[in-house]
Amino acid sequence: MNLINCPCGSGMAFQHCCQPYHLKAKTAPTAEALMRSRYSAFVVADADYLYETTHSSKRKNHSKNAYLNIAKNTKWLKLEIVFSTFDQVEFKAYYLNKKFQTEVLHEKSNFRLEDGKWYYVDGDFYLG
């Protein structure tokens, strides 16, 4: 069986890293694990997972179609975790812009643990 490296950068195979979260076989145990699995969901265009792991109070601002459009129209290159705490993750997500130049999405994301599941709430972007 050909095991593909997980897009989240863990060094593990996708099947043993983020895919079980996408398939609902497991739930992400930490905010960082959820962040990594959400990045992987963008790479593999799993809009359902992105929507379901967005906190219910924020879903009106993030439709499945919007997630799907971002995922399908972005060539993600790699994820770098800058730091993480219990409920925050600062990361850099590298991608190609329309001119095929590398750009960086740098965000400090906020997460909430509810009923044993982690959810993405919102984030602050860094410019420059």
CNS distance restraints for C-alpha pairs under 8 A (distance, minus, plus):
assign (resid   3 and name CA) (resid  13 and name CA) 5.58 0.50 0.50
assign (resid   3 and name CA) (resid  14 and name CA) 7.15 0.50 0.50
assign (resid   3 and name CA) (resid  15 and name CA) 7.14 0.50 0.50
assign (resid   4 and name CA) (resid  13 and name CA) 5.35 0.50 0.50
assign (resid   4 and name CA) (resid  14 and name CA) 5.79 0.50 0.50
assign (resid   4 and name CA) (resid  15 and name CA) 7.65 0.50 0.50
assign (resid   5 and name CA) (resid   9 and name CA) 7.75 0.50 0.50
assign (resid   5 and name CA) (resid  11 and name CA) 6.26 0.50 0.50
assign (resid   5 and name CA) (resid  12 and name CA) 5.79 0.50 0.50
assign (resid   5 and name CA) (resid  13 and name CA) 4.34 0.50 0.50
assign (resid   5 and name CA) (resid  14 and name CA) 5.39 0.50 0.50
assign (resid   6 and name CA) (resid  10 and name CA) 6.63 0.50 0.50
assign (resid   6 and name CA) (resid  11 and name CA) 6.67 0.50 0.50
assign (resid   6 and name CA) (resid  12 and name CA) 5.91 0.50 0.50
assign (resid   6 and name CA) (resid  13 and name CA) 5.14 0.50 0.50
assign (resid   6 and name CA) (resid  14 and name CA) 3.88 0.50 0.50
assign (resid   6 and name CA) (resid  15 and name CA) 7.68 0.50 0.50
assign (resid   6 and name CA) (resid  17 and name CA) 6.52 0.50 0.50
assign (resid   6 and name CA) (resid  18 and name CA) 6.90 0.50 0.50
assign (resid   6 and name CA) (resid  40 and name CA) 7.23 0.50 0.50
assign (resid   7 and name CA) (resid  14 and name CA) 7.20 0.50 0.50
assign (resid   7 and name CA) (resid  39 and name CA) 7.51 0.50 0.50
assign (resid   7 and name CA) (resid  40 and name CA) 5.28 0.50 0.50
assign (resid   7 and name CA) (resid  43 and name CA) 6.90 0.50 0.50
assign (resid   7 and name CA) (resid  78 and name CA) 6.94 0.50 0.50
assign (resid   7 and name CA) (resid  79 and name CA) 7.67 0.50 0.50
assign (resid   8 and name CA) (resid  18 and name CA) 7.74 0.50 0.50
assign (resid   8 and name CA) (resid  36 and name CA) 5.14 0.50 0.50
assign (resid   8 and name CA) (resid  37 and name CA) 6.80 0.50 0.50
assign (resid   8 and name CA) (resid  39 and name CA) 6.29 0.50 0.50
assign (resid   8 and name CA) (resid  40 and name CA) 5.53 0.50 0.50
assign (resid   8 and name CA) (resid  78 and name CA) 7.13 0.50 0.50
assign (resid   8 and name CA) (resid  79 and name CA) 5.87 0.50 0.50
assign (resid   9 and name CA) (resid  78 and name CA) 6.91 0.50 0.50
assign (resid   9 and name CA) (resid  79 and name CA) 6.29 0.50 0.50
assign (resid   9 and name CA) (resid  80 and name CA) 7.64 0.50 0.50
assign (resid  10 and name CA) (resid  17 and name CA) 7.72 0.50 0.50
assign (resid  12 and name CA) (resid  16 and name CA) 6.60 0.50 0.50
assign (resid  12 and name CA) (resid  17 and name CA) 6.05 0.50 0.50
assign (resid  13 and name CA) (resid  17 and name CA) 6.10 0.50 0.50
assign (resid  14 and name CA) (resid  18 and name CA) 5.73 0.50 0.50
assign (resid  14 and name CA) (resid  19 and name CA) 5.65 0.50 0.50
assign (resid  15 and name CA) (resid  19 and name CA) 5.18 0.50 0.50
assign (resid  15 and name CA) (resid  20 and name CA) 6.70 0.50 0.50
assign (resid  16 and name CA) (resid  20 and name CA) 6.88 0.50 0.50
assign (resid  18 and name CA) (resid  22 and name CA) 6.55 0.50 0.50
assign (resid  18 and name CA) (resid  36 and name CA) 7.41 0.50 0.50
assign (resid  18 and name CA) (resid  37 and name CA) 5.00 0.50 0.50
assign (resid  18 and name CA) (resid  40 and name CA) 6.88 0.50 0.50
assign (resid  19 and name CA) (resid  23 and name CA) 6.13 0.50 0.50
assign (resid  19 and name CA) (resid  37 and name CA) 7.76 0.50 0.50
assign (resid  20 and name CA) (resid  24 and name CA) 6.07 0.50 0.50
assign (resid  20 and name CA) (resid  25 and name CA) 5.03 0.50 0.50
assign (resid  20 and name CA) (resid  26 and name CA) 5.56 0.50 0.50
assign (resid  20 and name CA) (resid  27 and name CA) 7.95 0.50 0.50
assign (resid  21 and name CA) (resid  25 and name CA) 6.02 0.50 0.50
assign (resid  21 and name CA) (resid  26 and name CA) 5.03 0.50 0.50
assign (resid  21 and name CA) (resid  27 and name CA) 5.42 0.50 0.50
assign (resid  21 and name CA) (resid  28 and name CA) 6.35 0.50 0.50
assign (resid  21 and name CA) (resid  37 and name CA) 7.02 0.50 0.50
assign (resid  22 and name CA) (resid  37 and name CA) 7.51 0.50 0.50
assign (resid  22 and name CA) (resid  41 and name CA) 7.39 0.50 0.50
assign (resid  22 and name CA) (resid  46 and name CA) 7.69 0.50 0.50
assign (resid  22 and name CA) (resid  49 and name CA) 5.96 0.50 0.50
assign (resid  27 and name CA) (resid 117 and name CA) 6.64 0.50 0.50
assign (resid  28 and name CA) (resid  33 and name CA) 5.40 0.50 0.50
assign (resid  28 and name CA) (resid  34 and name CA) 5.20 0.50 0.50
assign (resid  28 and name CA) (resid  37 and name CA) 7.80 0.50 0.50
assign (resid  28 and name CA) (resid 117 and name CA) 7.18 0.50 0.50
assign (resid  28 and name CA) (resid 118 and name CA) 6.79 0.50 0.50
assign (resid  29 and name CA) (resid  33 and name CA) 6.42 0.50 0.50
assign (resid  29 and name CA) (resid  34 and name CA) 7.54 0.50 0.50
assign (resid  29 and name CA) (resid 117 and name CA) 7.72 0.50 0.50
assign (resid  29 and name CA) (resid 118 and name CA) 7.58 0.50 0.50
assign (resid  30 and name CA) (resid  34 and name CA) 6.32 0.50 0.50
assign (resid  30 and name CA) (resid  86 and name CA) 7.29 0.50 0.50
assign (resid  30 and name CA) (resid 118 and name CA) 6.99 0.50 0.50
assign (resid  31 and name CA) (resid  35 and name CA) 6.14 0.50 0.50
assign (resid  31 and name CA) (resid  84 and name CA) 7.91 0.50 0.50
assign (resid  31 and name CA) (resid  85 and name CA) 7.89 0.50 0.50
assign (resid  31 and name CA) (resid  86 and name CA) 6.55 0.50 0.50
assign (resid  31 and name CA) (resid  87 and name CA) 5.67 0.50 0.50
assign (resid  31 and name CA) (resid  88 and name CA) 6.76 0.50 0.50
assign (resid  31 and name CA) (resid  89 and name CA) 7.02 0.50 0.50
assign (resid  31 and name CA) (resid 111 and name CA) 6.14 0.50 0.50
assign (resid  31 and name CA) (resid 112 and name CA) 7.91 0.50 0.50
assign (resid  31 and name CA) (resid 118 and name CA) 6.24 0.50 0.50
assign (resid  31 and name CA) (resid 119 and name CA) 7.85 0.50 0.50
assign (resid  32 and name CA) (resid  36 and name CA) 6.13 0.50 0.50
assign (resid  32 and name CA) (resid  84 and name CA) 6.41 0.50 0.50
assign (resid  32 and name CA) (resid  88 and name CA) 7.76 0.50 0.50
assign (resid  32 and name CA) (resid  89 and name CA) 6.10 0.50 0.50
assign (resid  33 and name CA) (resid  37 and name CA) 6.11 0.50 0.50
assign (resid  34 and name CA) (resid  38 and name CA) 6.01 0.50 0.50
assign (resid  34 and name CA) (resid 118 and name CA) 6.69 0.50 0.50
assign (resid  34 and name CA) (resid 119 and name CA) 7.54 0.50 0.50
assign (resid  34 and name CA) (resid 120 and name CA) 7.93 0.50 0.50
assign (resid  35 and name CA) (resid  39 and name CA) 6.26 0.50 0.50
assign (resid  35 and name CA) (resid  89 and name CA) 7.25 0.50 0.50
assign (resid  35 and name CA) (resid 120 and name CA) 7.81 0.50 0.50
assign (resid  36 and name CA) (resid  40 and name CA) 6.30 0.50 0.50
assign (resid  36 and name CA) (resid  79 and name CA) 7.89 0.50 0.50
assign (resid  37 and name CA) (resid  41 and name CA) 6.10 0.50 0.50
assign (resid  38 and name CA) (resid  42 and name CA) 6.36 0.50 0.50
assign (resid  38 and name CA) (resid  49 and name CA) 7.52 0.50 0.50
assign (resid  38 and name CA) (resid  50 and name CA) 6.11 0.50 0.50
assign (resid  38 and name CA) (resid  53 and name CA) 7.89 0.50 0.50
assign (resid  39 and name CA) (resid  43 and name CA) 6.45 0.50 0.50
assign (resid  39 and name CA) (resid  79 and name CA) 7.38 0.50 0.50
assign (resid  40 and name CA) (resid  44 and name CA) 6.24 0.50 0.50
assign (resid  41 and name CA) (resid  45 and name CA) 5.60 0.50 0.50
assign (resid  41 and name CA) (resid  46 and name CA) 4.82 0.50 0.50
assign (resid  41 and name CA) (resid  47 and name CA) 7.09 0.50 0.50
assign (resid  41 and name CA) (resid  49 and name CA) 6.77 0.50 0.50
assign (resid  41 and name CA) (resid  50 and name CA) 6.57 0.50 0.50
assign (resid  42 and name CA) (resid  46 and name CA) 6.36 0.50 0.50
assign (resid  42 and name CA) (resid  47 and name CA) 7.44 0.50 0.50
assign (resid  42 and name CA) (resid  50 and name CA) 7.63 0.50 0.50
assign (resid  42 and name CA) (resid  67 and name CA) 7.67 0.50 0.50
assign (resid  42 and name CA) (resid  68 and name CA) 7.93 0.50 0.50
assign (resid  42 and name CA) (resid  70 and name CA) 7.60 0.50 0.50
assign (resid  42 and name CA) (resid  71 and name CA) 4.75 0.50 0.50
assign (resid  42 and name CA) (resid  76 and name CA) 7.93 0.50 0.50
assign (resid  43 and name CA) (resid  71 and name CA) 6.26 0.50 0.50
assign (resid  43 and name CA) (resid  75 and name CA) 7.61 0.50 0.50
assign (resid  43 and name CA) (resid  76 and name CA) 6.09 0.50 0.50
assign (resid  44 and name CA) (resid  71 and name CA) 7.42 0.50 0.50
assign (resid  45 and name CA) (resid  67 and name CA) 7.94 0.50 0.50
assign (resid  45 and name CA) (resid  68 and name CA) 5.95 0.50 0.50
assign (resid  45 and name CA) (resid  71 and name CA) 4.98 0.50 0.50
assign (resid  45 and name CA) (resid  72 and name CA) 6.12 0.50 0.50
assign (resid  46 and name CA) (resid  50 and name CA) 6.57 0.50 0.50
assign (resid  46 and name CA) (resid  68 and name CA) 7.19 0.50 0.50
assign (resid  46 and name CA) (resid  71 and name CA) 7.95 0.50 0.50
assign (resid  47 and name CA) (resid  51 and name CA) 6.09 0.50 0.50
assign (resid  47 and name CA) (resid  64 and name CA) 5.31 0.50 0.50
assign (resid  47 and name CA) (resid  65 and name CA) 7.27 0.50 0.50
assign (resid  47 and name CA) (resid  67 and name CA) 5.38 0.50 0.50
assign (resid  47 and name CA) (resid  68 and name CA) 5.10 0.50 0.50
assign (resid  47 and name CA) (resid  71 and name CA) 7.80 0.50 0.50
assign (resid  48 and name CA) (resid  52 and name CA) 6.04 0.50 0.50
assign (resid  48 and name CA) (resid  64 and name CA) 6.26 0.50 0.50
assign (resid  49 and name CA) (resid  53 and name CA) 6.02 0.50 0.50
assign (resid  50 and name CA) (resid  54 and name CA) 6.33 0.50 0.50
assign (resid  50 and name CA) (resid  64 and name CA) 7.55 0.50 0.50
assign (resid  50 and name CA) (resid  67 and name CA) 6.92 0.50 0.50
assign (resid  51 and name CA) (resid  59 and name CA) 6.87 0.50 0.50
assign (resid  51 and name CA) (resid  62 and name CA) 6.99 0.50 0.50
assign (resid  51 and name CA) (resid  63 and name CA) 6.78 0.50 0.50
assign (resid  51 and name CA) (resid  64 and name CA) 5.75 0.50 0.50
assign (resid  51 and name CA) (resid  67 and name CA) 7.47 0.50 0.50
assign (resid  53 and name CA) (resid 118 and name CA) 7.18 0.50 0.50
assign (resid  53 and name CA) (resid 119 and name CA) 4.93 0.50 0.50
assign (resid  53 and name CA) (resid 120 and name CA) 6.13 0.50 0.50
assign (resid  54 and name CA) (resid  58 and name CA) 6.59 0.50 0.50
assign (resid  54 and name CA) (resid  59 and name CA) 6.15 0.50 0.50
assign (resid  54 and name CA) (resid  62 and name CA) 7.96 0.50 0.50
assign (resid  54 and name CA) (resid 119 and name CA) 5.27 0.50 0.50
assign (resid  54 and name CA) (resid 120 and name CA) 4.74 0.50 0.50
assign (resid  54 and name CA) (resid 121 and name CA) 6.26 0.50 0.50
assign (resid  55 and name CA) (resid  59 and name CA) 6.44 0.50 0.50
assign (resid  55 and name CA) (resid 112 and name CA) 7.61 0.50 0.50
assign (resid  55 and name CA) (resid 119 and name CA) 5.02 0.50 0.50
assign (resid  55 and name CA) (resid 120 and name CA) 5.62 0.50 0.50
assign (resid  55 and name CA) (resid 121 and name CA) 5.34 0.50 0.50
assign (resid  57 and name CA) (resid 121 and name CA) 7.89 0.50 0.50
assign (resid  58 and name CA) (resid  62 and name CA) 6.89 0.50 0.50
assign (resid  58 and name CA) (resid 121 and name CA) 6.54 0.50 0.50
assign (resid  58 and name CA) (resid 122 and name CA) 7.86 0.50 0.50
assign (resid  59 and name CA) (resid  63 and name CA) 6.59 0.50 0.50
assign (resid  62 and name CA) (resid  66 and name CA) 6.38 0.50 0.50
assign (resid  62 and name CA) (resid  67 and name CA) 6.93 0.50 0.50
assign (resid  63 and name CA) (resid  67 and name CA) 6.40 0.50 0.50
assign (resid  64 and name CA) (resid  68 and name CA) 6.08 0.50 0.50
assign (resid  65 and name CA) (resid  69 and name CA) 6.05 0.50 0.50
assign (resid  66 and name CA) (resid  70 and name CA) 6.30 0.50 0.50
assign (resid  67 and name CA) (resid  71 and name CA) 6.11 0.50 0.50
assign (resid  68 and name CA) (resid  72 and name CA) 5.99 0.50 0.50
assign (resid  69 and name CA) (resid  73 and name CA) 5.88 0.50 0.50
assign (resid  70 and name CA) (resid  74 and name CA) 6.00 0.50 0.50
assign (resid  71 and name CA) (resid  75 and name CA) 7.95 0.50 0.50
assign (resid  74 and name CA) (resid  95 and name CA) 6.84 0.50 0.50
assign (resid  74 and name CA) (resid  96 and name CA) 6.96 0.50 0.50
assign (resid  74 and name CA) (resid  97 and name CA) 7.52 0.50 0.50
assign (resid  75 and name CA) (resid  95 and name CA) 5.51 0.50 0.50
assign (resid  75 and name CA) (resid  96 and name CA) 5.51 0.50 0.50
assign (resid  75 and name CA) (resid  97 and name CA) 7.84 0.50 0.50
assign (resid  76 and name CA) (resid  93 and name CA) 7.39 0.50 0.50
assign (resid  76 and name CA) (resid  94 and name CA) 6.11 0.50 0.50
assign (resid  76 and name CA) (resid  95 and name CA) 4.29 0.50 0.50
assign (resid  76 and name CA) (resid  96 and name CA) 6.69 0.50 0.50
assign (resid  77 and name CA) (resid  93 and name CA) 7.49 0.50 0.50
assign (resid  77 and name CA) (resid  94 and name CA) 5.26 0.50 0.50
assign (resid  77 and name CA) (resid  95 and name CA) 5.00 0.50 0.50
assign (resid  77 and name CA) (resid  96 and name CA) 7.28 0.50 0.50
assign (resid  78 and name CA) (resid  93 and name CA) 5.92 0.50 0.50
assign (resid  78 and name CA) (resid  94 and name CA) 5.28 0.50 0.50
assign (resid  78 and name CA) (resid  95 and name CA) 7.26 0.50 0.50
assign (resid  79 and name CA) (resid  91 and name CA) 7.11 0.50 0.50
assign (resid  79 and name CA) (resid  92 and name CA) 5.92 0.50 0.50
assign (resid  79 and name CA) (resid  93 and name CA) 4.62 0.50 0.50
assign (resid  79 and name CA) (resid  94 and name CA) 6.38 0.50 0.50
assign (resid  80 and name CA) (resid  91 and name CA) 5.60 0.50 0.50
assign (resid  80 and name CA) (resid  92 and name CA) 5.08 0.50 0.50
assign (resid  80 and name CA) (resid  93 and name CA) 6.34 0.50 0.50
assign (resid  81 and name CA) (resid  89 and name CA) 7.30 0.50 0.50
assign (resid  81 and name CA) (resid  90 and name CA) 6.19 0.50 0.50
assign (resid  81 and name CA) (resid  91 and name CA) 4.41 0.50 0.50
assign (resid  81 and name CA) (resid  92 and name CA) 6.44 0.50 0.50
assign (resid  82 and name CA) (resid  89 and name CA) 7.64 0.50 0.50
assign (resid  82 and name CA) (resid  90 and name CA) 5.31 0.50 0.50
assign (resid  82 and name CA) (resid  91 and name CA) 5.11 0.50 0.50
assign (resid  82 and name CA) (resid  92 and name CA) 7.07 0.50 0.50
assign (resid  83 and name CA) (resid  89 and name CA) 5.97 0.50 0.50
assign (resid  83 and name CA) (resid  90 and name CA) 5.34 0.50 0.50
assign (resid  83 and name CA) (resid  91 and name CA) 7.10 0.50 0.50
assign (resid  84 and name CA) (resid  88 and name CA) 5.63 0.50 0.50
assign (resid  84 and name CA) (resid  89 and name CA) 4.27 0.50 0.50
assign (resid  84 and name CA) (resid  90 and name CA) 6.16 0.50 0.50
assign (resid  85 and name CA) (resid  89 and name CA) 6.41 0.50 0.50
assign (resid  87 and name CA) (resid 110 and name CA) 5.98 0.50 0.50
assign (resid  87 and name CA) (resid 111 and name CA) 5.00 0.50 0.50
assign (resid  87 and name CA) (resid 112 and name CA) 6.36 0.50 0.50
assign (resid  87 and name CA) (resid 113 and name CA) 7.89 0.50 0.50
assign (resid  88 and name CA) (resid 108 and name CA) 6.72 0.50 0.50
assign (resid  88 and name CA) (resid 109 and name CA) 5.49 0.50 0.50
assign (resid  88 and name CA) (resid 110 and name CA) 4.72 0.50 0.50
assign (resid  88 and name CA) (resid 111 and name CA) 5.99 0.50 0.50
assign (resid  89 and name CA) (resid 108 and name CA) 5.60 0.50 0.50
assign (resid  89 and name CA) (resid 109 and name CA) 5.23 0.50 0.50
assign (resid  89 and name CA) (resid 110 and name CA) 6.81 0.50 0.50
assign (resid  90 and name CA) (resid 106 and name CA) 7.43 0.50 0.50
assign (resid  90 and name CA) (resid 107 and name CA) 5.61 0.50 0.50
assign (resid  90 and name CA) (resid 108 and name CA) 4.04 0.50 0.50
assign (resid  90 and name CA) (resid 109 and name CA) 6.11 0.50 0.50
assign (resid  91 and name CA) (resid 106 and name CA) 5.78 0.50 0.50
assign (resid  91 and name CA) (resid 107 and name CA) 5.63 0.50 0.50
assign (resid  91 and name CA) (resid 108 and name CA) 6.45 0.50 0.50
assign (resid  91 and name CA) (resid 109 and name CA) 7.98 0.50 0.50
assign (resid  92 and name CA) (resid 104 and name CA) 6.13 0.50 0.50
assign (resid  92 and name CA) (resid 105 and name CA) 5.52 0.50 0.50
assign (resid  92 and name CA) (resid 106 and name CA) 4.43 0.50 0.50
assign (resid  92 and name CA) (resid 107 and name CA) 6.61 0.50 0.50
assign (resid  93 and name CA) (resid 104 and name CA) 5.58 0.50 0.50
assign (resid  93 and name CA) (resid 105 and name CA) 5.05 0.50 0.50
assign (resid  93 and name CA) (resid 106 and name CA) 6.51 0.50 0.50
assign (resid  94 and name CA) (resid 102 and name CA) 6.60 0.50 0.50
assign (resid  94 and name CA) (resid 103 and name CA) 5.75 0.50 0.50
assign (resid  94 and name CA) (resid 104 and name CA) 4.56 0.50 0.50
assign (resid  94 and name CA) (resid 105 and name CA) 6.38 0.50 0.50
assign (resid  95 and name CA) (resid 102 and name CA) 5.56 0.50 0.50
assign (resid  95 and name CA) (resid 103 and name CA) 5.48 0.50 0.50
assign (resid  95 and name CA) (resid 104 and name CA) 6.36 0.50 0.50
assign (resid  95 and name CA) (resid 105 and name CA) 7.89 0.50 0.50
assign (resid  96 and name CA) (resid 100 and name CA) 5.05 0.50 0.50
assign (resid  96 and name CA) (resid 101 and name CA) 5.25 0.50 0.50
assign (resid  96 and name CA) (resid 102 and name CA) 4.60 0.50 0.50
assign (resid  96 and name CA) (resid 103 and name CA) 6.03 0.50 0.50
assign (resid  97 and name CA) (resid 101 and name CA) 5.43 0.50 0.50
assign (resid  97 and name CA) (resid 102 and name CA) 6.34 0.50 0.50
assign (resid  97 and name CA) (resid 103 and name CA) 6.46 0.50 0.50
assign (resid 105 and name CA) (resid 125 and name CA) 7.53 0.50 0.50
assign (resid 105 and name CA) (resid 126 and name CA) 7.84 0.50 0.50
assign (resid 106 and name CA) (resid 125 and name CA) 5.80 0.50 0.50
assign (resid 106 and name CA) (resid 126 and name CA) 5.39 0.50 0.50
assign (resid 106 and name CA) (resid 127 and name CA) 7.47 0.50 0.50
assign (resid 107 and name CA) (resid 123 and name CA) 6.12 0.50 0.50
assign (resid 107 and name CA) (resid 124 and name CA) 5.48 0.50 0.50
assign (resid 107 and name CA) (resid 125 and name CA) 4.39 0.50 0.50
assign (resid 107 and name CA) (resid 126 and name CA) 5.96 0.50 0.50
assign (resid 108 and name CA) (resid 123 and name CA) 5.31 0.50 0.50
assign (resid 108 and name CA) (resid 124 and name CA) 5.23 0.50 0.50
assign (resid 108 and name CA) (resid 125 and name CA) 6.53 0.50 0.50
assign (resid 109 and name CA) (resid 120 and name CA) 7.32 0.50 0.50
assign (resid 109 and name CA) (resid 121 and name CA) 7.46 0.50 0.50
assign (resid 109 and name CA) (resid 122 and name CA) 5.76 0.50 0.50
assign (resid 109 and name CA) (resid 123 and name CA) 4.00 0.50 0.50
assign (resid 109 and name CA) (resid 124 and name CA) 6.50 0.50 0.50
assign (resid 110 and name CA) (resid 120 and name CA) 6.27 0.50 0.50
assign (resid 110 and name CA) (resid 121 and name CA) 5.48 0.50 0.50
assign (resid 110 and name CA) (resid 122 and name CA) 5.37 0.50 0.50
assign (resid 110 and name CA) (resid 123 and name CA) 5.67 0.50 0.50
assign (resid 111 and name CA) (resid 118 and name CA) 6.56 0.50 0.50
assign (resid 111 and name CA) (resid 119 and name CA) 5.43 0.50 0.50
assign (resid 111 and name CA) (resid 120 and name CA) 4.59 0.50 0.50
assign (resid 111 and name CA) (resid 121 and name CA) 5.22 0.50 0.50
assign (resid 111 and name CA) (resid 122 and name CA) 7.33 0.50 0.50
assign (resid 112 and name CA) (resid 118 and name CA) 5.62 0.50 0.50
assign (resid 112 and name CA) (resid 119 and name CA) 5.28 0.50 0.50
assign (resid 112 and name CA) (resid 120 and name CA) 6.63 0.50 0.50
assign (resid 112 and name CA) (resid 121 and name CA) 6.64 0.50 0.50
assign (resid 113 and name CA) (resid 117 and name CA) 5.45 0.50 0.50
assign (resid 113 and name CA) (resid 118 and name CA) 4.45 0.50 0.50
assign (resid 113 and name CA) (resid 119 and name CA) 6.39 0.50 0.50
assign (resid 114 and name CA) (resid 118 and name CA) 6.39 0.50 0.50
assign (resid 114 and name CA) (resid 119 and name CA) 7.62 0.50 0.50
